[in-house]
């Protein structure tokens, strides 16, 4: 009898081990709107982001990750489909990718098609901010099992915003708790779903507690935070972390724009005529929102640990693009400089990543094939990105791919003398002319053409000129390099 019992125990243990090995990995897919790489773990210690640091300790920090468009809608459509904007047809804030690609299988849809529970909370596809908070925006119903559109006090208190320099961003230090704001509500909704799916005790609407039943179905949970997108709204305690008088502004040489094409500027004149105090207060408000988002990420990490999910959940953190805070006198996005085109990317994979960093040039379209490879799912065979798994396993692995970024510019017929000649947001379908800037980033250089070069070009050497003050595009000695990068730009950026 003892031998029989021992045999049964061994069989049961073996079956449990096989089940554990076959169990599919979950994915927590976290996005933050308009978040630049102004984070401690990306080299800016003046910004307080301890929870990004926690995530970095578990994952791989991609120090050179680039968006396909420095504007919300085209960037998100590209990331979620795995195609460049020329294929999605999304260059501005108006169309959806389904207009051009009705049969596309999105990243989330791939998981849904493979029996994952797919959930969207907040902003993943494009939504206007603040107008679209609480609404689905340009969401894609085929991608999700269920969706949530939280709305908080940051939406209802918009009338209190301070607007002394609107082109830099309106702001409000709020007298409230985190949990009254949309992004904190999103984090709390995510925790509630995770608590339920893991069978942890949860509060009952009828009083007391009820025990949930674990759900064996793996999940792909996308949590999209709206901040630090304007308007910059966060509890006052986060503003207090950054006294505006202590903020240091970016120093730009007086002749910065003498060697750059006018089309490269979105804000004109530089800094939109704002004062130094206005600029410092805008940066203070932006950093306050960054720290507020960081706190919500901390909640999610705590929840994964509490519910026993850390060892079976891939975590991907991304932003849709970078963000200018006065570099070259530019603010917000819609430029093809480094600060607007590069954004934070961190990927944590249990059993693979261990708190490392890579300098490899990667793109946001690489996320789709990466998650397909990590989970063993079949992605569409025409994706333009490359799986990042080699870099997750070895951050110094051989990697020689460029990154491409595009920005539309639509002429504004109402522009006055001395103002930017381009619209606040492009509109490719308008009656006014629209031109494009196309940029390629390789290990050492960035090369950009505006309107196929008719409105000028840019070439920056990041080894010698990391702040992009010297445009080398018209230097005779760099003619061969310009030709090589121009050929690369025209050959590979129309797929």
N, C-alpha and C positions, 0 to 999 in steps of 0.2 A: 504493500500500500504506500509506504514511504517513497519507493522508487517511482510509483505512478504519480504521486503528488509532485515530486521533484521534476518529473518529465513534463507534467502539465504547466508547472511554473516556468520552466525553460521555454516551452512553446509559446506561452503567453508573453514572456519577456521579449522573445524574438519577434513576435508579431507587433508588439508595441514599438520596438525599435524600427521595424520596417515602416510602420505607419508614420512615425516621427520623421523618418528620412523622406517619405513621400509627401509629407505635408507641405503645401504650397506656402511660399513666403508672402506675407502681407506687404503692402506699400503705403506709407504715409507720405503724401505729396504736398509739400508746403510751399506756398507762394506769397510773396510780399510785393505790393504794388509800388513801382518807382523807387525801389531801394538800390542805392549805389553800394559800392564796396567800401564805404566809409564805416567800417566795423573794426573792432579791435583785432579780430583774428585775420583780417585782411590788411593790417598794417596801420590802422589809425587808433592809437591807444587813448585818444581823448574822447572816444565814443564808447559809452558803457554798454557792453553787450555780453554779459556773462553766459547767457544761455546759447548764443551762437558759439561761444568758446566751448561749452559742453558738447555741442553737436560736433564741432571740429575735432574734439578729442576722440570721437568715435568713428569719424569718417575720413574722407579725403577732401581737402580744400583745393578747389580748382582756382588758382590765382590768375588765370588768363582765360576766362569764359566770356564769350561774346554773343550778344543777341543778333537776330537777323533783321531787326528794325527797332530803332529807339523810340517806339510809340506803342501804346498798349495793344490795340487791336491787331495790327499786323504781326507783332512779336508773338502774341499768344496763339494766334491762328497757326503760325509757323511751327512753334514748339509742339503744339498739340496734334498737328498732322504729320510732322516730320518732313515738311516740304518748305522750300524757299518761297518768299512772297510772290515771285513771278509765277509760281504754280497755284498758290492759294487764291491769287487775285485780290488779296487784301493789302492795301498800301496805306489806307487811312482809317478813320473811325466808323465808316458807314456800312460797307458790305460785310457779309459773312463768308467763310470759306465754302459753305455748301452751295453758294451761288455758282462758283466755278467747279467745285468738286462734290457733286451731290452724293457720290458713292464712296467718298473717302472713309477710311476706318481710323478714327482718332486713337490716340494713346489710351485714353480711358475706355474707349469702345473695344479695343483689343482685349482688355481685361474682362469687360462685361461679357464679351463673346466666349470667354473661356471660363465661365461660371464663377467669376469674382463678383462680390457685392461692391458696386461702384457708387461712391457717394461724393457729391460736391457740396461744400459749405462755403459760402461767400463767393469771391471773384476768382474764376479760373479762365474762362473765356471773357471777352471784353464786356465790361459794364461801365457806364459813365459814373464818374465820382465827382461830386456827391449825388448827382441826380439819380443814378441807378442803384443806390444802396437800398436793399429791401426788394429789388426787382431782379428778374432773371437775366436781363440784358441780352447779349448775343449768345445765350447759352445753346448747347447742343443736346437736345433730349435723348438722342440715340446713344450718348456716352454714359448715361447714368441710370443706376437703379433707383436712386432717390436724390433729391436736392433740397437744400435749405438756403434761404435768403434772409439772414439775420438783419435787424435794423435796431440801432441804438440811439443814445442821446446825441451823439455826434451828428446825426442826421436832423434831429428835431431842433437842435440849438444852433443851426447855421446862421440864424439872424444875428447872433452875437459876435460874428467874426470880425477881427481887426483887419482892415484892408488898406494899410497905408502905402503899400507898394505891390499892387496886385500881380505884376509880372514875375515877382519873386515868390509869391504864394501867400494867400491869406492864412490866418492862424487864430487859435484860441486856446489859452491855458484854462482848463475846465475844472470847476469845483465839483468833482464827482469821483466815484470809485472806478477802477478798471472795468468792473463787471457791468457798468451801465453803458459801455461803448460797444459798437458793432463788432470789432475784432475780438474783444474779450468774450462776447456772446458766442461768436463763432468757435472759439477755443472750448468754451463750456459745452456747446452742442456736440462737438467732436468727442469730448470726454464722456458725455452721457451715452453716445452711441457705442463707444469702445467698452464702457462699463457694462452695458446691456449685452453686447455681443460676446463678452468674455464670461458672462454669468456671475458677475460680481453683484453684491447687494446694492440695491438702489432704492431711493425714496419712493414711496407709493403716493399717488394722488389722494388716497383714502386714509393716509396716516400710517406711520410705522414703515416697515421695509418689506420688500418682496424680493425673493431670490430669482435672478434671471437664469436662463438656460443657455449654456455656451453654444454658440453658433459655429459649426465646423467650416462654413464657407469662408474662404479667404477674402480679404478686403483690399480694395484700392480706394483710399480715402484722400480726397483732395481738399485741403483747407486753404482758402485764398484770403489773405488779409488785405484790407483796403489801404492801410497806412504803410509808408509815410506819404502817399499821394496827397496833394492839396485837396481841400484845405487842411492845414496842419492842426489837428485837434487831438489833444491828449490830456490826461489829468495833470493838474498844476505841478504835482510832485516831480514829474519828469522834466518839465521846464526848469524847475529849480536845480536840477542836476547840471545845468549848463548856463551859468550867469552870462547874459549876453555881452557884458562889457569884457569878459575874458575870451570871447570868441576871436580867433585870428582869421583874417580874411586872406584869400589867395592873392598873391602879388603877381600882377601881369605887367610886363614892360609896356611903356607908352607906345612903342611901335609894333606891338603884337600883331595888329591887323594890317600892317603895311605889306606883309608877304602872304596873306591868305585871301582866297576868293570871297567875295561878298556873300555868295550863296551858302558858304559854310556857316554863317551866323543865323541863328533863329531869333535871338534877342538883339535888337538894335535900337538905339545906340547901346554899347556895352553897359551892362548892369541896369539898363532901362532908365537911366537917369536917377537912380536911387541913391540915397545917402549911405554912408558907412554904417550908421546906426540901424537903418532899415535892413541892410544886408546882414548884419550880425543877428538881428532879431529873427530874420527868416531862417538863418542857419540854426539858431537856438531851437526854433519851433520844429524844424526838420529832425534834428537830433533827438528832441523829446519824443517824437513819434517813433523813431527808430528804437529807442529804449523801451517804449511801450509795446511795440511788436515783439521785441526780445523777451519781454516778460510773458507774453502769450505763448511763445515757443517753449519757454520753460514749463508752462502748464502741460503742454503736449508731451514733453519728454518725461515729466513726472508721472503722467497718466500711463504712458507705455510701460514705465518701470513698475508702477503700482499694479497694473493688470497683467503683468508677466508677459509682455509682448516685445520687449526689447530684443530678445534673442531670435525672434522670428519675423521681424519687420524691417524692411528696407526703408530708409528715410532719405528723401530728396528735398533739399531746400533750394529754391531758385527765385530770382526776381525777373520781371519781364524785360528790363533793360537797366542801364545805369542812370545817373542823375547829375546834372551840373549844379554846382553851388558857387558860382562866380569864376570858375576857370574860364579864361579868355573873355570874361564879362558875360558869360552865358549862364542861364538858369533853367532849371527843369530838364527837359529832354530834347529830342528832335535835332540833335547834332551828330556828326560822325567823328567827333573827337573821342579819345579814350574814355573819358569820364562818363560819357553818355552811352557808349557802345558796350562797355564792359560791365558785368554785374556779378554779384556773388553766386557761387554754386558750391554746395556741399552735398556729398553723397555718402551715406553710411550703410554698410552692408554687413550684417552679422557674420562673423567667421572669416571675413575677407579684409575689411578696412580697419586700420588701427591708429588713427590720428596722424596722418601724413599729409604732405602737400605736393602739388605738382605744378610745374611752370609750363606745361604743355598748352598749346593754343587749341581750345575746344570751342564748340558752338552749342547753342541750346537745342538745335535739331539732333544733337548726339544723344539726348536724354531718352528719346523714344527707343532707338535700337538697343541702348544700354539696358533699359528695364526689360525689354523682350528677352535679351540674352540672359539676364540674371534670373528670370522666372521661367525660362524654358518655353516661352510662348512664340508663336509664329507671327512676325510683323510683316506688313506689306513689303514686297521685295524691291520697291522703287524708292525707298526712303533715301534722303541725300546724306544723312548723318552717318557717323561711325560709332560702333559700340565702344564705350569707355572702359569696359571690363579690364583690358590690359593695364590701364593706368590705375584702376582701383587695386589691382593686385601688385603692381609695381609702378609707383609714381614717376620713376625715371625710365620707364619703358620707351622704346623707340617710337616716335610719333611725329609725323611730318605732314600735317594737314593744315590748311589755312582756315580763316574764319571770314565770312562775308556778311556785310551789313548794308542795308538800303534805307534811304530817307527820301520821301517825296516833298516837294516844295510847290505850292500853288500860289500864283501871283495874286496879290490883294490889290484890286483896282482902286480901293479907297485909301491906300497908304499915302501919308503926307511926306513932304520932303524931310529927310533926316530920320524917318521911321523905316522899319524893316519892310521890304517890298513884298514879303510873303505872308500868307494867312496864318493865323494863330494855330489852326490845324489844317493839314492839306485836304483837298477834296478833288480827287482825280476825275470825278464825273462832272465837275462844274464847267461853266462856259469859259473860265479863265485858264490860261496855260498852266500846265503842271510839268515840272522837270524833276529828274531824279539825281540823287547823289548815290554813288555805289562805291563801296570801300572794301578793301581786302587787308586783313591783318595776318602777317607772318611773324616768325619768331622775333625778328629785330625791327621790322618796319610796318608802317601802315601807309597804304596808297589809296587815294580817293579821287574820283572824277565826278565833276558836277556837269550834268547834261552832256554826257559822253566827252567831257573835257572842254566843251565849248564855253562853259562858264568858269573854267579853271580847274586846277588839280592840286593835290596836296601829297607830300611825301615827308614822313617823319621818321627819324632814326632814334629809337627809344634807348639805345645804349648811350648815345651822346646827348640826347635832348628829350628826356622823359616827360617834360611838361609841354612839348609840342610848340615851342616858341619859334623854331626855325623851319620854314617850309622849303624843302629841297627840290621840289618838283621841277623848277625851272633852271636848276643848276646844270650847266653843260657836262660837268664831270659825273653826274648821276644819270645821264641819258640812258645808258644801257640798263641800269636798274629800273628806271621808269618803264622802259619798254618791256622788260621781263614781267613786272608786276601788272602792267596794263594788259598784257596777253593773258596772264592768269585770271585777272578780273573778268575779261570778256569770254574766256573759255569755259569757266566753271560756274558762273553765277547766274545762270538762266535755265535752271533745271526744274 
